[in-house]
Amino acid sequence: MQTTLPPAARLGRRALWFPLSLVLFEFATYIGNDMIQPGMLAVVAAFHAGEEWVPSSMTAYLAGGMFLQWLLGPLSDRRGRRPVMLAGVAFFTVSCLAILFAQSIEQFTLIRFFQGIGLCFIGAVGYATIQESFEESVCIKITALMANVALIAPLLGPLAGAALIAWMPWQWMFVLFALLSALAFVGLWRTMPETATRLGEPLSLAGLGRDYRQVLGNGRFVCGALAIGFASLPLLAWIAQSPVLLIRGEGMSTLGYGLMQVPVFGALIIGNITLARLTGRRSVVSLIRLGAAPMVGGLLLAAAATLYASHAYLWMVAGLSFYAFGIGVANAGLYRLTLFSSDMSKGTVSAAMGVLSMLVFTLGIEVAKLVYGWGGSGMFNLFNLLSGLCWLALVLLFMRGRKPQDVAQDHDMA
């Protein structure tokens, strides 16, 4: 079944079922990370492994999310978005069930890597289709609203994971992830449009090399893609490290740990709602500027508080909440501007964006783990602040490189 929607598709019932099905799969992949994190202490105990494996599970997951993005975007340009996306959803479903047979922490981590490959399909294929199916202001609004649904995963995931671990084995989480993914497969099969523009073109390594040289040779695009990575790095480092930081470092229960996630991800949802309300009334650039102050200011608050008093975790959570609100306001617009800063087909551009941002995530989380082990929560939050300052510098470089027609188009949206 193949369906085609025009680029300026209206938000009718038929058009909305596709983003809803995509966000269900995105929710499954996100909760596949966030829900297991409070259970990782039980996982390492079951496999008789050390606590250093707790954040490594997330590192493996994100490394999987980087592994095939370089191929999937161009492949979907030439073979179709629908078949590539459906294959990815099916692969994630099977890999969730495969982890039930893991016999060691190494096998568990390897299968987590395979599960993470499911993330590749969301950005390189799914969101590329969203961007091609709707006009700019509508697309940003849809993306912001989709983000709110997806963000229920990190908001409820730690609480749900903590509750599940108290009542049943951690393996049941992966059965739930597989079920959600299977439901998303059915929805995508029925409603996903085909928007690829290079169907039938041959796929060769030489051709891929030319395409990626063109994309990565665009300095403005590289700045935008790296900025997207650094924007979310403190949040992902928090997700990866907070079980050790709060449960082991502060002596919290798993329920208390889960409650500490609520203000952070609640602020992120509020930021996305704010973005959805302001889109169409303010320019994309002004929205990015609006998000910059709480992003950097919140990270500064968290770093200053924990450098002054290492156990000031409430101030840390408050600072990260301000930062998360800023991401919610700024990130969707930056994603859109970065995607269209290159003239290459959007599957390839989206894949390049995903690889660069996932590279930042994967390396950054491991560095954050080492920094925390060396200097505690104060140095951990100082590292997050440096990530936020890198984001700010990259965004300034990205904006400086805008063409006159880009500026005019942005003012037309205001």
Secondary structure, DSSP 8 states (H G I E B T S, - for coil): --B---TT----HHHHHHHHHHHHHHHHHHHHHHTTGGGHHHHHHHTT--TTHHHHHHHHHHHHHHHSHHHHHHHHHHH-HHHHHHHHHHHHHHHHHHGGG--SHHHHHHHHHHHHHHHHHIIIIIIHHHHHHS-HHHHHHHHHHHHHHHTHHHHHHHHHHHHHHHHS-THHHHHHHHHHHHHHHHHHHHH-B---SSTT----HHHHHHHHHHHHT-HHHHHHHHHHHHHHHHHHHHHHHHIIIIIITS---HHHHHHHHHHHHHHHHHHHHHHHHHBTTB-HHHHHHHHHHHHHHHHHHHHHHHHH-TT-HHHHHHHHHHHHHHHHHHHHHHHHHHHTTS-S-HHHHHHHHHHHHHHHHHHHHHHHHHHHHHHHHHHHHHHHHHHHHHHHHHHHHHHHT--HHHHHHHHHH-
